[in-house]
Amino acid sequence: MESGEVNFKSAGKFLLELKKEFRRGNEESVKVVDLKRIEQGGKMIEEFVQEFKRIARGSGYKGRVLIEEFKRGINGVIRRKLMEVKRPSTSIEQWYNCAINLDKY
């Protein structure tokens, strides 16, 4: 708009696109808050992992930050077992699988 070019045929289409852009940013912020709040509690680890994955999608979190949020949310017993593993996992998928396997024993 600053350059004087308008790529929208109507004000309605412009407002629709503007709302979509702001909604995307808002959805990411909501997902981040949800990641910081989620806790395993009384859920089975498999259920927690599925819920965590659903929330993590679209949060913008990746790598170490995502792993730290996952560790924070799981119950203490499983977290301690994960910390005692000889070779710590390097990807979030490995953390999911390791937590599920450790919970079985």
N, CA, C and O atoms as a GROMACS GRO file, in nm:
protein
  420
    1MET      N    1   0.082  -0.119   0.000
    1MET     CA    2   0.000   0.000   0.000
    1MET      C    3   0.086   0.126   0.000
    1MET      O    4   0.049   0.226  -0.061
    2GLU      N    5   0.200   0.121   0.068
    2GLU     CA    6   0.287   0.238   0.073
    2GLU      C    7   0.337   0.277  -0.065
    2GLU      O    8   0.359   0.395  -0.092
    3SER      N    9   0.355   0.178  -0.153
    3SER     CA   10   0.406   0.207  -0.287
    3SER      C   11   0.296   0.255  -0.380
    3SER      O   12   0.323   0.294  -0.494
    4GLY      N   13   0.173   0.252  -0.334
    4GLY     CA   14   0.062   0.295  -0.417
    4GLY      C   15  -0.003   0.182  -0.494
    4GLY      O   16  -0.102   0.204  -0.563
    5GLU      N   17   0.052   0.062  -0.484
    5GLU     CA   18  -0.005  -0.053  -0.554
    5GLU      C   19  -0.102  -0.126  -0.462
    5GLU      O   20  -0.073  -0.149  -0.344
    6VAL      N   21  -0.215  -0.160  -0.516
    6VAL     CA   22  -0.315  -0.234  -0.440
    6VAL      C   23  -0.336  -0.367  -0.511
    6VAL      O   24  -0.372  -0.370  -0.628
    7ASN      N   25  -0.312  -0.476  -0.439
    7ASN     CA   26  -0.323  -0.610  -0.496
    7ASN      C   27  -0.456  -0.677  -0.465
    7ASN      O   28  -0.472  -0.797  -0.489
    8PHE      N   29  -0.550  -0.604  -0.413
    8PHE     CA   30  -0.679  -0.660  -0.376
    8PHE      C   31  -0.789  -0.593  -0.457
    8PHE      O   32  -0.786  -0.472  -0.482
    9LYS      N   33  -0.886  -0.672  -0.499
    9LYS     CA   34  -0.993  -0.619  -0.582
    9LYS      C   35  -1.099  -0.546  -0.501
    9LYS      O   36  -1.176  -0.466  -0.555
   10SER      N   37  -1.103  -0.575  -0.372
   10SER     CA   38  -1.201  -0.506  -0.288
   10SER      C   39  -1.145  -0.490  -0.147
   10SER      O   40  -1.050  -0.558  -0.108
   11ALA      N   41  -1.203  -0.400  -0.074
   11ALA     CA   42  -1.163  -0.378   0.065
   11ALA      C   43  -1.194  -0.502   0.148
   11ALA      O   44  -1.122  -0.534   0.243
   12GLY      N   45  -1.301  -0.572   0.113
   12GLY     CA   46  -1.339  -0.694   0.185
   12GLY      C   47  -1.232  -0.801   0.174
   12GLY      O   48  -1.199  -0.866   0.273
   13LYS      N   49  -1.177  -0.820   0.052
   13LYS     CA   50  -1.070  -0.919   0.034
   13LYS      C   51  -0.945  -0.878   0.108
   13LYS      O   52  -0.876  -0.962   0.165
   14PHE      N   53  -0.915  -0.749   0.109
   14PHE     CA   54  -0.800  -0.699   0.183
   14PHE      C   55  -0.816  -0.728   0.333
   14PHE      O   56  -0.724  -0.777   0.397
   15LEU      N   57  -0.933  -0.697   0.387
   15LEU     CA   58  -0.957  -0.720   0.530
   15LEU      C   59  -0.954  -0.868   0.565
   15LEU      O   60  -0.906  -0.906   0.672
   16LEU      N   61  -1.004  -0.952   0.475
   16LEU     CA   62  -1.000  -1.096   0.497
   16LEU      C   63  -0.855  -1.145   0.507
   16LEU      O   64  -0.822  -1.222   0.597
   17GLU      N   65  -0.770  -1.102   0.416
   17GLU     CA   66  -0.628  -1.140   0.418
   17GLU      C   67  -0.558  -1.085   0.542
   17GLU      O   68  -0.474  -1.152   0.602
   18LEU      N   69  -0.591  -0.963   0.579
   18LEU     CA   70  -0.532  -0.901   0.698
   18LEU      C   71  -0.568  -0.981   0.823
   18LEU      O   72  -0.482  -1.005   0.908
   19LYS      N   73  -0.694  -1.022   0.835
   19LYS     CA   74  -0.738  -1.102   0.950
   19LYS      C   75  -0.667  -1.237   0.953
   19LYS      O   76  -0.628  -1.284   1.060
   20LYS      N   77  -0.649  -1.299   0.836
   20LYS     CA   78  -0.579  -1.428   0.830
   20LYS      C   79  -0.436  -1.414   0.883
   20LYS      O   80  -0.390  -1.498   0.959
   21GLU      N   81  -0.368  -1.308   0.842
   21GLU     CA   82  -0.229  -1.288   0.886
   21GLU      C   83  -0.220  -1.268   1.036
   21GLU      O   84  -0.132  -1.324   1.101
   22PHE      N   85  -0.309  -1.188   1.092
   22PHE     CA   86  -0.306  -1.164   1.236
   22PHE      C   87  -0.347  -1.289   1.313
   22PHE      O   88  -0.294  -1.315   1.421
   23ARG      N   89  -0.440  -1.366   1.260
   23ARG     CA   90  -0.484  -1.488   1.326
   23ARG      C   91  -0.369  -1.587   1.334
   23ARG      O   92  -0.353  -1.653   1.436
   24ARG      N   93  -0.289  -1.599   1.228
   24ARG     CA   94  -0.175  -1.692   1.230
   24ARG      C   95  -0.080  -1.660   1.344
   24ARG      O   96  -0.039  -1.750   1.417
   25GLY      N   97  -0.046  -1.534   1.362
   25GLY     CA   98   0.044  -1.494   1.470
   25GLY      C   99  -0.017  -1.521   1.605
   25GLY      O  100   0.053  -1.561   1.698
   26ASN      N  101  -0.146  -1.498   1.616
   26ASN     CA  102  -0.216  -1.521   1.742
   26ASN      C  103  -0.221  -1.670   1.774
   26ASN      O  104  -0.203  -1.709   1.889
   27GLU      N  105  -0.245  -1.754   1.672
   27GLU     CA  106  -0.249  -1.899   1.694
   27GLU      C  107  -0.115  -1.950   1.747
   27GLU      O  108  -0.111  -2.035   1.836
   28GLU      N  109  -0.006  -1.899   1.691
   28GLU     CA  110   0.127  -1.940   1.737
   28GLU      C  111   0.147  -1.900   1.882
   28GLU      O  112   0.201  -1.978   1.961
   29SER      N  113   0.106  -1.781   1.918
   29SER     CA  114   0.120  -1.735   2.057
   29SER      C  115   0.038  -1.822   2.152
   29SER      O  116   0.084  -1.856   2.261
   30VAL      N  117  -0.082  -1.859   2.110
   30VAL     CA  118  -0.167  -1.945   2.193
   30VAL      C  119  -0.102  -2.081   2.211
   30VAL      O  120  -0.104  -2.137   2.321
   31LYS      N  121  -0.044  -2.136   2.104
   31LYS     CA  122   0.023  -2.266   2.112
   31LYS      C  123   0.141  -2.261   2.208
   31LYS      O  124   0.162  -2.355   2.284
   32VAL      N  125   0.218  -2.153   2.205
   32VAL     CA  126   0.332  -2.139   2.296
   32VAL      C  127   0.285  -2.137   2.441
   32VAL      O  128   0.344  -2.203   2.526
   33VAL      N  129   0.179  -2.063   2.468
   33VAL     CA  130   0.125  -2.059   2.605
   33VAL      C  131   0.077  -2.198   2.646
   33VAL      O  132   0.102  -2.243   2.758
   34ASP      N  133   0.008  -2.267   2.553
   34ASP     CA  134  -0.039  -2.402   2.583
   34ASP      C  135   0.077  -2.498   2.612
   34ASP      O  136   0.067  -2.582   2.700
   35LEU      N  137   0.187  -2.484   2.536
   35LEU     CA  138   0.306  -2.569   2.561
   35LEU      C  139   0.363  -2.544   2.700
   35LEU      O  140   0.409  -2.638   2.765
   36LYS      N  141   0.360  -2.421   2.743
   36LYS     CA  142   0.414  -2.388   2.875
   36LYS      C  143   0.323  -2.436   2.988
   36LYS      O  144   0.368  -2.449   3.102
   37ARG      N  145   0.197  -2.461   2.958
   37ARG     CA  146   0.101  -2.502   3.060
   37ARG      C  147   0.080  -2.653   3.067
   37ARG      O  148   0.042  -2.706   3.172
   38ILE      N  149   0.103  -2.723   2.957
   38ILE     CA  150   0.068  -2.865   2.950
   38ILE      C  151   0.153  -2.946   3.049
   38ILE      O  152   0.274  -2.927   3.061
   39GLU      N  153   0.086  -3.036   3.118
   39GLU     CA  154   0.153  -3.127   3.211
   39GLU      C  155   0.091  -3.265   3.196
   39GLU      O  156  -0.027  -3.279   3.165
   40GLN      N  157   0.172  -3.366   3.218
   40GLN     CA  158   0.125  -3.503   3.204
   40GLN      C  159   0.019  -3.536   3.308
   40GLN      O  160  -0.085  -3.593   3.276
   41GLY      N  161   0.044  -3.500   3.432
   41GLY     CA  162  -0.052  -3.529   3.537
   41GLY      C  163  -0.084  -3.677   3.544
   41GLY      O  164   0.008  -3.760   3.550
   42GLY      N  165  -0.211  -3.713   3.543
   42GLY     CA  166  -0.254  -3.852   3.553
   42GLY      C  167  -0.266  -3.923   3.418
   42GLY      O  168  -0.309  -4.038   3.413
   43LYS      N  169  -0.230  -3.854   3.310
   43LYS     CA  170  -0.240  -3.916   3.178
   43LYS      C  171  -0.130  -4.019   3.157
   43LYS      O  172  -0.021  -4.007   3.213
   44MET      N  173  -0.160  -4.118   3.076
   44MET     CA  174  -0.056  -4.212   3.031
   44MET      C  175   0.040  -4.133   2.944
   44MET      O  176   0.001  -4.035   2.880
   45ILE      N  177   0.167  -4.174   2.940
   45ILE     CA  178   0.267  -4.100   2.864
   45ILE      C  179   0.231  -4.094   2.715
   45ILE      O  180   0.256  -3.993   2.649
   46GLU      N  181   0.174  -4.203   2.661
   46GLU     CA  182   0.135  -4.203   2.519
   46GLU      C  183   0.033  -4.094   2.490
   46GLU      O  184   0.040  -4.026   2.388
   47GLU      N  185  -0.063  -4.079   2.581
   47GLU     CA  186  -0.165  -3.976   2.565
   47GLU      C  187  -0.103  -3.837   2.574
   47GLU      O  188  -0.137  -3.748   2.496
   48PHE      N  189  -0.012  -3.819   2.671
   48PHE     CA  190   0.056  -3.691   2.686
   48PHE      C  191   0.136  -3.657   2.562
   48PHE      O  192   0.132  -3.543   2.515
   49VAL      N  193   0.209  -3.754   2.507
   49VAL     CA  194   0.290  -3.730   2.388
   49VAL      C  195   0.202  -3.686   2.272
   49VAL      O  196   0.237  -3.592   2.201
   50GLN      N  197   0.089  -3.751   2.252
   50GLN     CA  198  -0.001  -3.713   2.143
   50GLN      C  199  -0.053  -3.570   2.162
   50GLN      O  200  -0.058  -3.492   2.066
   51GLU      N  201  -0.091  -3.537   2.283
   51GLU     CA  202  -0.140  -3.402   2.311
   51GLU      C  203  -0.028  -3.299   2.292
   51GLU      O  204  -0.050  -3.192   2.236
   52PHE      N  205   0.091  -3.333   2.340
   52PHE     CA  206   0.205  -3.243   2.326
   52PHE      C  207   0.236  -3.219   2.179
   52PHE      O  208   0.258  -3.105   2.138
   53LYS      N  209   0.237  -3.325   2.099
   53LYS     CA  210   0.263  -3.312   1.954
   53LYS      C  211   0.161  -3.220   1.889
   53LYS      O  212   0.196  -3.134   1.807
   54ARG      N  213   0.034  -3.238   1.924
   54ARG     CA  214  -0.073  -3.156   1.866
   54ARG      C  215  -0.051  -3.008   1.898
   54ARG      O  216  -0.065  -2.923   1.811
   55ILE      N  217  -0.016  -2.979   2.021
   55ILE     CA  218   0.005  -2.841   2.062
   55ILE      C  219   0.134  -2.786   2.001
   55ILE      O  220   0.138  -2.670   1.958
   56ALA      N  221   0.238  -2.868   1.995
   56ALA     CA  222   0.368  -2.823   1.944
   56ALA      C  223   0.360  -2.783   1.797
   56ALA      O  224   0.429  -2.691   1.753
   57ARG      N  225   0.275  -2.854   1.720
   57ARG     CA  226   0.257  -2.818   1.579
   57ARG      C  227   0.204  -2.677   1.570
   57ARG      O  228   0.098  -2.647   1.626
   58GLY      N  229   0.273  -2.593   1.504
   58GLY     CA  230   0.228  -2.456   1.488
   58GLY      C  231   0.276  -2.361   1.596
   58GLY      O  232   0.242  -2.243   1.594
   59SER      N  233   0.355  -2.412   1.692
   59SER     CA  234   0.404  -2.325   1.800
   59SER      C  235   0.529  -2.248   1.758
   59SER      O  236   0.562  -2.145   1.816
   60GLY      N  237   0.597  -2.299   1.656
   60GLY     CA  238   0.724  -2.237   1.616
   60GLY      C  239   0.842  -2.290   1.695
   60GLY      O  240   0.957  -2.259   1.662
   61TYR      N  241   0.816  -2.370   1.798
   61TYR     CA  242   0.924  -2.427   1.878
   61TYR      C  243   0.984  -2.546   1.807
   61TYR      O  244   0.913  -2.629   1.749
   62LYS      N  245   1.118  -2.555   1.813
   62LYS     CA  246   1.190  -2.668   1.753
   62LYS      C  247   1.313  -2.697   1.838
   62LYS      O  248   1.351  -2.619   1.925
   63GLY      N  249   1.375  -2.810   1.809
   63GLY     CA  250   1.503  -2.844   1.871
   63GLY      C  251   1.501  -2.844   2.022
   63GLY      O  252   1.408  -2.895   2.084
   64ARG      N  253   1.606  -2.787   2.080
   64ARG     CA  254   1.629  -2.790   2.224
   64ARG      C  255   1.515  -2.726   2.302
   64ARG      O  256   1.478  -2.775   2.409
   65VAL      N  257   1.459  -2.617   2.251
   65VAL     CA  258   1.350  -2.548   2.322
   65VAL      C  259   1.229  -2.640   2.334
   65VAL      O  260   1.166  -2.646   2.440
   66LEU      N  261   1.197  -2.710   2.227
   66LEU     CA  262   1.083  -2.802   2.229
   66LEU      C  263   1.110  -2.918   2.325
   66LEU      O  264   1.020  -2.959   2.400
   67ILE      N  265   1.231  -2.970   2.323
   67ILE     CA  266   1.269  -3.079   2.414
   67ILE      C  267   1.256  -3.033   2.560
   67ILE      O  268   1.205  -3.108   2.643
   68GLU      N  269   1.302  -2.914   2.590
   68GLU     CA  270   1.294  -2.863   2.728
   68GLU      C  271   1.148  -2.850   2.774
   68GLU      O  272   1.117  -2.882   2.889
   69GLU      N  273   1.060  -2.805   2.686
   69GLU     CA  274   0.919  -2.796   2.722
   69GLU      C  275   0.859  -2.935   2.745
   69GLU      O  276   0.778  -2.954   2.835
   70PHE      N  277   0.901  -3.032   2.663
   70PHE     CA  278   0.854  -3.169   2.680
   70PHE      C  279   0.899  -3.224   2.816
   70PHE      O  280   0.818  -3.280   2.890
   71LYS      N  281   1.027  -3.208   2.846
   71LYS     CA  282   1.080  -3.258   2.975
   71LYS      C  283   1.009  -3.191   3.092
   71LYS      O  284   0.979  -3.256   3.192
   72ARG      N  285   0.983  -3.062   3.081
   72ARG     CA  286   0.917  -2.990   3.188
   72ARG      C  287   0.777  -3.046   3.213
   72ARG      O  288   0.732  -3.051   3.327
   73GLY      N  289   0.708  -3.088   3.108
   73GLY     CA  290   0.570  -3.131   3.120
   73GLY      C  291   0.549  -3.274   3.168
   73GLY      O  292   0.441  -3.307   3.216
   74ILE      N  293   0.651  -3.359   3.154
   74ILE     CA  294   0.631  -3.499   3.192
   74ILE      C  295   0.649  -3.517   3.343
   74ILE      O  296   0.713  -3.436   3.411
   75ASN      N  297   0.591  -3.624   3.392
   75ASN     CA  298   0.598  -3.652   3.537
   75ASN      C  299   0.743  -3.675   3.580
   75ASN      O  300   0.827  -3.719   3.502
   76GLY      N  301   0.769  -3.646   3.706
   76GLY     CA  302   0.905  -3.653   3.762
   76GLY      C  303   0.970  -3.789   3.751
   76GLY      O  304   1.091  -3.797   3.727
   77VAL      N  305   0.895  -3.895   3.769
   77VAL     CA  306   0.952  -4.030   3.766
   77VAL      C  307   1.010  -4.058   3.627
   77VAL      O  308   1.124  -4.105   3.614
   78ILE      N  309   0.932  -4.030   3.524
   78ILE     CA  310   0.980  -4.054   3.387
   78ILE      C  311   1.094  -3.958   3.354
   78ILE      O  312   1.190  -3.998   3.289
   79ARG      N  313   1.084  -3.834   3.398
   79ARG     CA  314   1.190  -3.735   3.372
   79ARG      C  315   1.323  -3.782   3.432
   79ARG      O  316   1.428  -3.771   3.368
   80ARG      N  317   1.318  -3.834   3.555
   80ARG     CA  318   1.441  -3.883   3.619
   80ARG      C  319   1.499  -4.001   3.542
   80ARG      O  320   1.620  -4.010   3.522
   81LYS      N  321   1.413  -4.092   3.498
   81LYS     CA  322   1.460  -4.206   3.418
   81LYS      C  323   1.526  -4.158   3.289
   81LYS      O  324   1.628  -4.213   3.247
   82LEU      N  325   1.467  -4.057   3.226
   82LEU     CA  326   1.524  -4.004   3.102
   82LEU      C  327   1.663  -3.942   3.126
   82LEU      O  328   1.752  -3.953   3.042
   83MET      N  329   1.679  -3.878   3.241
   83MET     CA  330   1.807  -3.816   3.273
   83MET      C  331   1.916  -3.919   3.301
   83MET      O  332   2.035  -3.889   3.291
   84GLU      N  333   1.876  -4.042   3.337
   84GLU     CA  334   1.972  -4.147   3.368
   84GLU      C  335   2.013  -4.229   3.245
   84GLU      O  336   2.100  -4.315   3.255
   85VAL      N  337   1.951  -4.203   3.131
   85VAL     CA  338   1.985  -4.276   3.009
   85VAL      C  339   2.130  -4.244   2.971
   85VAL      O  340   2.172  -4.128   2.976
   86LYS      N  341   2.205  -4.347   2.932
   86LYS     CA  342   2.347  -4.329   2.902
   86LYS      C  343   2.372  -4.233   2.786
   86LYS      O  344   2.458  -4.146   2.796
   87ARG      N  345   2.298  -4.249   2.677
   87ARG     CA  346   2.313  -4.158   2.563
   87ARG      C  347   2.185  -4.077   2.550
   87ARG      O  348   2.083  -4.129   2.504
   88PRO      N  349   2.189  -3.951   2.590
   88PRO     CA  350   2.067  -3.871   2.583
   88PRO      C  351   2.020  -3.853   2.438
   88PRO      O  352   2.100  -3.844   2.346
   89SER      N  353   1.891  -3.847   2.422
   89SER     CA  354   1.831  -3.828   2.291
   89SER      C  355   1.864  -3.690   2.237
   89SER      O  356   1.882  -3.594   2.313
   90THR      N  357   1.872  -3.681   2.105
   90THR     CA  358   1.905  -3.553   2.042
   90THR      C  359   1.789  -3.493   1.964
   90THR      O  360   1.795  -3.377   1.924
   91SER      N  361   1.683  -3.571   1.941
   91SER     CA  362   1.568  -3.517   1.869
   91SER      C  363   1.443  -3.536   1.954
   91SER      O  364   1.439  -3.621   2.043
   92ILE      N  365   1.342  -3.456   1.926
   92ILE     CA  366   1.218  -3.465   2.003
   92ILE      C  367   1.152  -3.600   1.983
   92ILE      O  368   1.093  -3.654   2.077
   93GLU      N  369   1.159  -3.656   1.863
   93GLU     CA  370   1.101  -3.789   1.838
   93GLU      C  371   1.168  -3.895   1.924
   93GLU      O  372   1.102  -3.985   1.976
   94GLN      N  373   1.301  -3.885   1.940
   94GLN     CA  374   1.372  -3.979   2.026
   94GLN      C  375   1.327  -3.963   2.171
   94GLN      O  376   1.314  -4.062   2.243
   95TRP      N  377   1.304  -3.840   2.215
   95TRP     CA  378   1.256  -3.816   2.351
   95TRP      C  379   1.119  -3.878   2.371
   95TRP      O  380   1.092  -3.940   2.473
   96TYR      N  381   1.031  -3.861   2.272
   96TYR     CA  382   0.897  -3.921   2.281
   96TYR      C  383   0.909  -4.072   2.297
   96TYR      O  384   0.852  -4.131   2.389
   97ASN      N  385   0.984  -4.135   2.206
   97ASN     CA  386   0.998  -4.281   2.207
   97ASN      C  387   1.063  -4.332   2.334
   97ASN      O  388   1.019  -4.433   2.391
   98CYS      N  389   1.166  -4.264   2.378
   98CYS     CA  390   1.236  -4.307   2.500
   98CYS      C  391   1.143  -4.295   2.621
   98CYS      O  392   1.141  -4.385   2.705
   99ALA      N  393   1.068  -4.188   2.631
   99ALA     CA  394   0.975  -4.170   2.743
   99ALA      C  395   0.869  -4.279   2.743
   99ALA      O  396   0.835  -4.333   2.849
  100ILE      N  397   0.818  -4.311   2.627
  100ILE     CA  398   0.716  -4.418   2.617
  100ILE      C  399   0.775  -4.551   2.658
  100ILE      O  400   0.712  -4.626   2.733
  101ASN      N  401   0.895  -4.582   2.610
  101ASN     CA  402   0.959  -4.709   2.645
  101ASN      C  403   0.993  -4.716   2.793
  101ASN      O  404   0.975  -4.822   2.855
  102LEU      N  405   1.041  -4.610   2.851
  102LEU     CA  406   1.076  -4.608   2.994
  102LEU      C  407   0.952  -4.623   3.082
  102LEU      O  408   0.960  -4.679   3.192
  103ASP      N  409   0.840  -4.572   3.036
  103ASP     CA  410   0.718  -4.578   3.116
  103ASP      C  411   0.665  -4.721   3.123
  103ASP      O  412   0.588  -4.754   3.214
  104LYS      N  413   0.704  -4.806   3.030
  104LYS     CA  414   0.657  -4.945   3.028
  104LYS      C  415   0.726  -5.029   3.136
  104LYS      O  416   0.676  -5.135   3.174
  105TYR      N  417   0.840  -4.982   3.184
  105TYR     CA  418   0.918  -5.060   3.281
  105TYR      C  419   0.917  -4.999   3.417
  105TYR      O  420   0.977  -5.054   3.510
   0.00000   0.00000   0.00000
